[in-house]
Every structure is written in C-alpha cells, then in structure tokens.
C-alpha cells in the first residue's frame, strides 16, 4: 500500500511544480511583454522627435540625450528611489516622473502628426512629408507641454477646499459633524515630511470634529516615512473625535501588508481594516480593507448588529460596486483612488471606468463622494484636475 501512495504523492508534487513553473513563466513573459511595449513607445517618441528636427543641427543629439537621461531617471527613481539619500532620491524621482507626462503628450502629438501625414499622402493638401509642419508642430507642442507643467505643478501644490453640506435621511438630532477627509496622500520620497507638514496645517485650519484618511496614506516603502520621522507630523493632526484611516492599494506595496498600518497606528491614528466603530455614541465609522485583499470581509457582515438609526459613514478606498453601500443602509461613502485621472486625458478614462470617478453623487438615501486626492502618485502635476481636501458638514 505504501508504494502506490508514494507514487501518487510524487505525481502530485510534480504537478504542483509544473503549475508553479508555468505561473512564474507567464509572469515573466508578461513583464517582458510590457517592457518591450514601453521601450517601443519610447523609441517611437525618440525617432519622431529626431525626424522633426532639422537634419544638420545640434538639436537632434541634444534631444536624444535629454530623452535618455529622463528615461533613466524614471527607472532609477522607481527602482532605487526609496533606498537612496532622501534629497537625491527626491530629485531623481521628480525628474523621472516629469518625463512620464512629457512622454505621454509627445507620443499623442506624434501620433496625430502621423495621421495628418497619412491623410496628406492620400489627398495631397500639403507638401510631401510635411517637413515644416512636423517641425513647427513639435516646437508648438513642446511649448504647450512646458506651460501645462507649470500650471499643473501649481494646481498640485495649492490644494482646493471642497465643501459639502449634507443631511442624513434619518430622524434628526440637530447635530452637525464636521468631517475633514483626505485621500491619496502618498507619503514617501517625493511627497515628504515638509509637504506633509503643510497638509497637516491645512487639515487643522479647518477645525474638524473628525479626520478621515481614505487610503493610500503611504506611497510604497515605509522606509522614507521612518527615515524622515513623519510620525511627528501625523501626531499633530487635531480632531476631538479622532483620526481614522483605511488601507488603499498602495499600502499593499509596502514591505509587508501591515507595515503602514503599524506605523500610522503608533502615530495615534485609528486604522480600520474591515471594522466598524461607534464614535461618541452618535455615529458609526466603517473602514474597509482595500479590494486588493481578495479575502476582505463583505460589507453586510461588517455591519451586522449595527444600529441603523444612527448615521453610518463608510470609507472604501476604491469606488467599485457603489450599490453595496446603498443596499446596506450606508449614509455616506467616502472613496479616492482615481485621482480623477491625475492629468488630462486620464480624467476622460476615469469617467468611463467608474460609475462615479470623481465628485458627489446620491443614490437612494446614500451620499457618495470620490476625491481626486490631496497628494498623488508619481508626477507632481495636476493638468485638468485639482488636488483637494474635502470638508463635509454632516447634519444628523
């Protein structure tokens, strides 16, 4: 009897080995494919820019040199930014992230120019090749990108206040709860302690009753937060009813799924992971773990035994399945994650991807607000969007 069992066990191990090998191979193949696509797109931008510039000119090698430096800065910042000395890592990361926007806009503009050239080859409305058109289009787009970066950085560095006055559809107690909500701060290398200090001042200046941090408090690694002692700033947030936070998807990019949670909890912030809490015997705060955790508890289970005569406020980082909050009697759901696309045309894609990609909506008796975020990931520019802090006066 032992021999057949041993053979069966050996076969099972062999099958598992083959499955794991296939899984790893598929992952590697996917990474290689994505990298090949990115390199091809960068090559296209490099070639089209080279061709648009005068043949006998020092501009061509300068253009190519700048592109290479910017692209390498992006790679170095993404891979090594968190482990480098802070100021050096910040500069390299910001240069690299800036290239992301420059690349996107150049890629789109070169595609448009190529479409014009193809049409011209068919109907002949201009000179063959449109040499002058390509050159002046390149210069014009480069100028517009520069203007967009200046305005976008200003809009990022000057968050606007979004103020909402809401009333819950329940028996009123003539109370007003002042909520200050911030999502997607993305603390790390580029959004550092100095910027966090400004965010904390902005929050405290609103004199909130309660502060809600709606996911992506940290960007990736927890190391830059520790190295800069960012807990000192987090402790300065003042709210008599407390500061509550949830995980976003970026918290799962840290060293461990609990690294950010542990760090901000030590700074006096109440982290809610598929939990609810009754605050001031008056209202409930529910914090869901991010949907990155495929085993997160469903909302109905979390809310079991809740007194629905009291206001229910839900924090859920990603604004998917909004009907779930409505079906379970939530009065207010706060989300983030989308950044409202961060920069144009990203906001157009966000509108198509989500039922509510940004802003306020009411379904049934449930109020929803999806924030564009106080901070952001990557390029520190808001082109066609705006960084924001949300202030809600909730009457109940």
HELIX and SHEET records of a PDB file:
HELIX    1   1 UNK A    2  UNK A   52  1                                  51    
HELIX    2   2 UNK A   59  UNK A   80  1                                  22    
HELIX    3   3 UNK A   81  UNK A   83  5                                   3    
HELIX    4   4 UNK A   86  UNK A  123  1                                  38    
HELIX    5   5 UNK A  128  UNK A  130  5                                   3    
HELIX    6   6 UNK A  131  UNK A  157  1                                  27    
HELIX    7   7 UNK A  193  UNK A  204  1                                  12    
HELIX    8   8 UNK A  223  UNK A  227  1                                   5    
HELIX    9   9 UNK A  231  UNK A  234  1                                   4    
HELIX   10  10 UNK A  249  UNK A  253  5                                   5    
HELIX   11  11 UNK A  259  UNK A  266  1                                   8    
HELIX   12  12 UNK A  299  UNK A  302  1                                   4    
HELIX   13  13 UNK A  323  UNK A  327  1                                   5    
HELIX   14  14 UNK A  339  UNK A  341  5                                   3    
HELIX   15  15 UNK A  346  UNK A  353  1                                   8    
SHEET    1   A 6 UNK A 160  UNK A 167  0                                        
SHEET    2   A 6 UNK A 388  UNK A 395  1                                        
SHEET    3   A 6 UNK A 176  UNK A 182 -1                                        
SHEET    4   A 6 UNK A 210  UNK A 213  1                                        
SHEET    5   A 6 UNK A 243  UNK A 245  1                                        
SHEET    6   A 6 UNK A 270  UNK A 271  1                                        
SHEET    1   B 6 UNK A 275  UNK A 279  0                                        
SHEET    2   B 6 UNK A 283  UNK A 287 -1                                        
SHEET    3   B 6 UNK A 311  UNK A 318  1                                        
SHEET    4   B 6 UNK A 332  UNK A 336  1                                        
SHEET    5   B 6 UNK A 366  UNK A 370  1                                        
SHEET    6   B 6 UNK A 359  UNK A 363 -1                                        
END                                                                             
